[in-house]
Structure formats: C-alpha cells, structure tokens
Amino acid sequence: RFLMGSVSVSDHSVTCEGSQSNLQCGAGQVIVVSWANYGRRDTTTCPGQYTILSIFSQMTQHIFADSPLTCVHRCNWQNSCTVEAKSPVDPCGGIYKYLEVFYTCQHHSVTCQKFQSNLQCEGQVIVVSWANYGRRDTTTCPGQYTIMTQHIFADSPLTCVHRCNGKNSCTVEEPSSVDPCVNIYKYLEVFYTCQGK
C-alpha cells in the first residue's frame, strides 16, 4: 500500500506468471481498479525464466496481454477477488511476466429513492470519488421501474453529495430537483474514501 502522508492512495498487487493473488478490501468497502498490466516493465520484479535478449526486446516494446486485464476489471465493486497471472495467448513467449494491479478500496453507499443514508469516516474525512442518481441495473433497490433502455441520471445529487467532502459524516438523500425519469424508481450511489485531514 502506498501512502502519502496519512492518506492511503492505492494498493499495489504483483502476481508472478502462473500464480494467483487475492485483492482484498476491508469490511464495507469495494475494489476499484485504477490501472493494470500483464507483461514486464523492469528486470527486477518476479525474476525468473527470461533471457538477456528477452529483457532487451521487452524494454524497447512494452508487452502485455488483454485477457488478464479483463479478468482484473471484473473485480471492480467486489470486496475481494482472486486474480491469476496467465493468458491463453502469450504475446511474448520466452519472457517471464507478471500481473501488476493498482486499486483503491472505496466505501460504496446506495440510497434508495425516498430514503436517506449516512456517509461516515471515523477520525478521517470523506472524499467522494463518484456519484450517480438514477438506475444502472434492475436489481439494486427493486421497486416501481420499467425495463431499462438507457442509463439514467441527474446531475443535481452530485453537487449535493460533493458537499460531504471534508466532513467526518454526512447525510445524503435523493435530490429535490426536477425528476428526469418519473416512472423509474431510482437510487443514489456514492463511492468515497476516508482520508486523513
């Protein structure tokens, strides 16, 4: 985990080729992957079965495979997730690779329409990273909604939620502004981290 002062910036996971690692967040938090790479960016991480010639070739050309990265991004919004450093198609045979992942653990708050929720950071302050009011799936806050044909949202709660930044706790609820989709039962979704003052 990288730290900047007392603020946790990102967790860093390195998984050598052929191995597995577990990405893990604390209770009530979810994984948000910010960057991932499968390949080799230096000669010291996961030393193993590669040649000097391989090192020179990979240093002039950044190597990676897409499939492990797709697997890593399926970890988003989960509390823990196992990732594996392997690819069915090896783009650079002869180079011993590793899967590198940077991710943050964020609190995830969902507030159903007509309800309130409390965002809480004990001894630290709230920093909102993303918020949305609308509906992104048909299972969260089930209620009076029609079949979704598009991603719906309203901007006003985002302003409302960002007023929570810098506070220890903050109550959030649906916005009081004009409802963009009156026939859909919506929810306010907030991702936030707790950081040092």
N, C-alpha and C positions, 0 to 999 in steps of 0.2 A: 504494500500500500504506500502510495506516495503522499507525503504531507507537505502542505505549505503553511507554515506557522502551525496553528492548531486545526486547520481546515483540511479534511480528507478530500483530495482531489480525485483520485482514481485508484482502483485496484488493478493490479497487473498480473496476468497469468501467463506462464510459459509452459507449454506441453511439448516434450520432445517427440519426434516422429514415432508412431507405433504405440504411444502411451495415451492415457486419459487423465483429465483433471476435472475437478469439481469447482464451478463458480458458485460462490455462496454469499448470501446477504443475511443480515440479522432479521429477527422477527419483525413482521410488518413492513418489510422492505422488498423491493424487486430489483432485478438486474436490468441495467440499461447499458448496452454495449455501445461504446463510442468509437472504437477502432479495432480491427482485427486483421491479421496477416498470417498466411501459411507459406513458408519459404525459408529464406535465410537472409538476415540483414547484417550479420557480423560473423566473425570466425571463432568467437569465444562461447557463445550461447549454445548449449547442447552439443558439446564437442563429440565427434564420433566418426562415422563412416563416410568421410568425404576426402577427396584428394586435393592437393595444392592447385591443380589445374581447375578443379571444380570451384574452388574458392575464388580464383581469379575470374572465371566465367560468370559466377553469380554476382560478384562485386560490380561488374560492368553492366549487368542486366538484373534488375530486381525480379526475383522469381516468386510465383505464388500460384495457388490453385483456388478456384472459386468454391468448390463443393464444401470444404470445411468451413468457409466463411458463412455460407448459407446456414450450415448447422449451428454456428455460433449465434447468429441473429435469431434463431428460434428460441434462444434463452431469454430474450427480452420479455419483461413483465413476469418472469418467474422468480421464486425465492431462491432456488438452487437449480443447477443444471450441469450435467456431465458433458464435456466436450472431448473429442478424440482427434488426435493429430494424424490424419491419414486422408488420402484422396484416391478414389478409384482410378483416376487418370493422373499419372505422375508427369508433370510438365518438365521436370528436370531430373531425370534418372541419374543416380550416382551422387547426388547431393543429399546429405542427411539434413532434414528440415525440422522446423518446429512451428507450432501454432502459438501465436502471440495475441493476447486479448487485453485491451484496456476497457474497463467498465466501471460504472458507479453504482452504488446501492442507493436507491431513492425510495422515499415513502410514497405510497400510492393511495390517494383518497378518492372514494367515489361517493357522491351525494345525490341520491335520487331526487327528482323534481318534487317540490313542496316540503323538503326536509333540510336540515342543517347538519354540518359536520364541523368538528374542531381539529384544526391542524396544530400539532403540538411538537415542540422541541425542548426537552428538558436541559437547562443550562446552556443552550445554544440558541441560534436564531434561524428562522425559516428563510429558505431561498427557493422560490418557485422556479422550476425549470421549464414546465409545460403545463398548460391547462386547456380544457375544451368543454364547452357546454353544448350538448346535442346527443347524438347516438352513433356509436361506432360499431355496434354489434346488436344482435337480437336477444342476448342472454343476460346482459347486465341490466339491473333494475327492470325486470319484466313488468309490463303494465299495458296501458292503452296506447299501443302504437300499431301502425300499419307496416306492411312489408317495406323494408328499407330499399330505396332505389338510389340513394345518394348519401354521401357523408354530410350531415347537417351540423351546423354550429352557429354560435352567436359570439360576437366579439366582446360584448359588454362584461361578461363574467371574468374575462381575462384581466381587465382593468381592476375589477373588484378583487380578484384573487391576488394580484400583484401588490395590493396594499398590505398584504400579510408579510411581505419581505421585511426582514429585520426585527420581527417580533418573536417572542417565545411561544405564543399561542395565538390563534386567530380563528374566528368562526366564519365559515363560508356557507353560502346558500345560492339557490338559483337566482338569476338576475331579475330585477323588477321591470326591465325594459320590455320593448315590444317582442313578442314571441315569434320567431321566424317560421316555426312549423307547429302550428297549434294542435294538430291531430297526432302528434308523436310525443309519447312520454319520454322525457329526456333525463339526463343526469350530468352533473358537473364532475369532471375528472381532473385531478390535480396530481402532478408529480413534483416532489420537492425534496430537498436535502436539508439536514440540520448542520449548520456550520458555526464555528467559533465567532464570537462578537468581534 
